[in-house]
C-alpha cells in the first residue's frame, strides 16, 4: 500500500481545515453524484471527511453520497486533484464506525498478503 500511497497528492490544496486526525485505510467506497454512482477507493477517513480516489471525475463543490461498509453519509467535495478528491462530511461519522472500517481494511490487507505470499 505504501507504494500506491506515494502516487497520491502530497497534500490537498489550500489550508488544512481538519478537526480530527485521518486514519489510513484501503477500502472500496461507493460515491453517489447527480451523474450516478461511482466505485472508488478510500485512502483515509476521519470523523469529518475522507480522501477518495476514483476513475470518474468528481468536481470540487459537488455534493456526494458516501457509502463504505457501515458508514453511509453525505458530504461535499472540497478539493480535487487528478483522480483524487477530499470529501468533507456534512455530519461527523461515529468513531465506532470508523474503527469498524479500519479493522476491515486491516483484515483485507492481511488476506491479500496471504494470497500473494
N, C-alpha and C positions, 0 to 999 in steps of 0.2 A: 504494500500500500504506500510505503514511503516514496517509491519511485513515481507512482501515479500522482501523489500529492505535490511533487516538485513541479508538475505541469500546471497546477492551479495558480491563479493570480496570487502574488506575494501578499498583497493587502488590497482591500477594497478601496475604491476611490473615495475621497472626502474624509472628514473626521470620523473617528471611531466612536459611535454612539451607543455601544453595547452597555447594558446594565447588568448582564450576567455572563459568566465565562462560558465559552463554547467547548463542547465535548466532541472529540473526533469520533466519527463513525464511518461505516462503509455499508450503506443500505440502499435498496431500491425505494423510490418515492414516486408517488403519482401527483402530478401538478395539473390542476384543472384551470383553464383560462376560458375566455369567451370563444376562442378558436377551437377548443376541445381539450381532451385530456392527453397529457404527455408523460411517458415514462422517463424517469430521471434517476440520478444518483445523489444521495445525501452524503455530504462530506463532514459536516459538523452541525451541531444543534445546541441551542441554549433555551432557556425559558422564553426568551424574546425573539428568537429568529434562527435562521439556518443558512448554510452555504449549500447550494444545489448546482449540479452540473447536468445539462440536458442538451441533446442534439437539436431540439426545437428551439427556436429563437423566442425568448420571453423578454419583452421590453421593460425598461425601467418605468415605474409608475403603474404597472399592470397589477390588478387585483387577482389573487390566485387562491385556489382551494388546495390545501397541502394535506396529503394523506401518506403516513408512514406507520405501518403496524397499527398500534392502538392510538397513535396521535392523528387527530383529524382537526384541522383548524384553518382559518383564513388568514391571509396576510397580503402585504404589498411588496412588490419588487423594488428595493431601494437602491440597488446598483446592479449593473450588468457589464460583464467584460468577457468578450468572446463567447464561449459556451457555458460560462458560469454566472451565477447571479445570487444576490443576497436577498432573503425574504425576511421582512420584519413582521412578526405575528401581531394580529390585532388584539389578541388576549394571551397572556402568559400561559405557557404549557406547564402542566404539573410535573414536578421533579420526579415523581414515581414513574410517570410515563416515559420520561427521558431515560431514567435508569433501566427500564424495560428494553428500550431500543438500544442502549449501549450494550447490555447483556446479549441481545440478539445479534448485534454487529460482531461482538467478540466470538460468539458461537459460530457464526457464518465464516469468520476468518479462520478459526480452528478447523472447521470442516473442509474448507478449500485447501488449507495447508496439508491436511492429512491425505487428501486425494492426490495432491501434487507430489507428496513425499513417498 
